[in-house]
Each structure stands twice: as C-alpha cells, then as structure tokens.
Amino acid sequence: SQQGEEDPQALSIQEGENATMNCSYKTSINNLQWYRQNSGRGLVHLILIRSNEREKHSGRLRVTLDTSKKSSSLLITASRAADTASYFCATHLQGAQKLVFGQGTRLTINP
Amino acid sequence: NAGVTQTPKFQVLKTGQSMTLQCAQDMNHEYMSWYRQDPGMGLRLIHYSVGAGITDQGEVPNGYNVSRSTTEDFPLRLLSAAPSQTSVYFCASSYSLQTQEETQYFGPGTRLLVL
C-alpha cells in the first residue's frame, strides 16, 4: 500500500472558507512535502516540513507534522477559486533517496 | 532557465513498440527521477538517479530502463510497450535529497497511450 495516504480524496468548499487536507504515512521520514497539481500540469512544490519541525507557514498555507501519529495536515485559509487543484503529500523516507507520493486530495473551490 | 523539459508531450504507441521519453534540466541538479501517474494511484516512482552514471529502481521499474550519462539528461526507455504502460509520465529533479535543497521541480509531463 502507499506510504502516504491522503484524506479526504475529494473536498468541495465555498470560496473564502478554509480547506484542510490530511496525510498519513507508515515509516520514519526525513521530511514531508506538499505539492499542488493543476489539471493536466506538472506538480508544483508548496512547502516542506522537516521531521524535527511541528508547524510551518507560507502565505495562506499552514502545515503541521505529528511524527508520533505519523500524520501531517495542510490548511489553506481564505480559499480562492485559483486554489482549485489536486494536492499531494510526499514523504522522504529515512535512509532512502526517494520521495513517495500519496494519492492526492482533489480540492474544488466554488465561487 | 527552462527548468525541467520533457518531450514529447503526447505519444501513441502500438503494443510491442519501443520509445524513449526525454527529460532534461538546466539547473545543475544532481537528483532526477521518473514517475508515472494513473487515475486514483497518485504518482509512483519508476527510476531515479542521484548523479551522472548512477541510477536505481523505484516502486514500479519493470518494463522501463534508464541511463544518466550527463547531469542534464535522464531518458526513460520503454523496451516493448504494453497497454498497462498507458499513463502520464513526469520527470522531476532537485539539487539533492541529501541536503536542504530537496524541492522537486517537475516537468510538464508526457501523455502516453499504448494501443
């Protein structure tokens, strides 16, 4: 099964509301990254949080990491129509030189 | 900088044909990787390289070969295409997975259809 599993698989909210996506993983990590993918495009890096960090902010994004629960969350505040995309978490496994991606959350922001 | 480029953007193959998907980056990145993306499956790692002359297998390497003769290029070869290889293929690069510079830069993707 996937190292990273995201929840929910799909999320639809009204513009201006906050969106929260969760990612769980199975093994120890060096860091966890979040990416965004607009339809038909390549992925774009949003934010990276290291295993010794608990929270990180970037603009309207807030990421938390709980290594004891092996989970992370991505919060997008004051959502905009342009935030409509798929969001993926990726884990850099300890001792490995590869990133493992989750299945993604498809976010739809309704105007 | 052009970033990460991939060619072709779209390709149709018949079962059994071979082809090479090209990937190049101009950022002097050491680490390059290939993923395939299928509906509901996220991205799965096919092969990766930590530098010129060094490659290794990812989660789904069967049916694919790679080589890394230069820092800039990381081609993916399909030796005998099968319908199960119908997918969107993404190439990505980063400075390294061993340092602080781990952000992956993705190419625009190659959409492959195997009939």
Boltz contact constraints between the chains, C-beta under 6 A:
constraints:
  - contact:
      token1: [A, 42]
      token2: [B, 90]
      max_distance: 6.0
  - contact:
      token1: [A, 42]
      token2: [B, 106]
      max_distance: 6.0
  - contact:
      token1: [A, 42]
      token2: [B, 107]
      max_distance: 6.0
  - contact:
      token1: [A, 42]
      token2: [B, 108]
      max_distance: 6.0
  - contact:
      token1: [A, 42]
      token2: [B, 109]
      max_distance: 6.0
  - contact:
      token1: [A, 43]
      token2: [B, 106]
      max_distance: 6.0
  - contact:
      token1: [A, 45]
      token2: [B, 103]
      max_distance: 6.0
  - contact:
      token1: [A, 97]
      token2: [B, 50]
      max_distance: 6.0
  - contact:
      token1: [A, 97]
      token2: [B, 97]
      max_distance: 6.0
  - contact:
      token1: [A, 98]
      token2: [B, 45]
      max_distance: 6.0
  - contact:
      token1: [A, 98]
      token2: [B, 48]
      max_distance: 6.0
  - contact:
      token1: [A, 101]
      token2: [B, 42]
      max_distance: 6.0
  - contact:
      token1: [A, 101]
      token2: [B, 43]
      max_distance: 6.0
  - contact:
      token1: [A, 102]
      token2: [B, 42]
      max_distance: 6.0
  - contact:
      token1: [A, 103]
      token2: [B, 42]
      max_distance: 6.0
  - contact:
      token1: [A, 104]
      token2: [B, 42]
      max_distance: 6.0
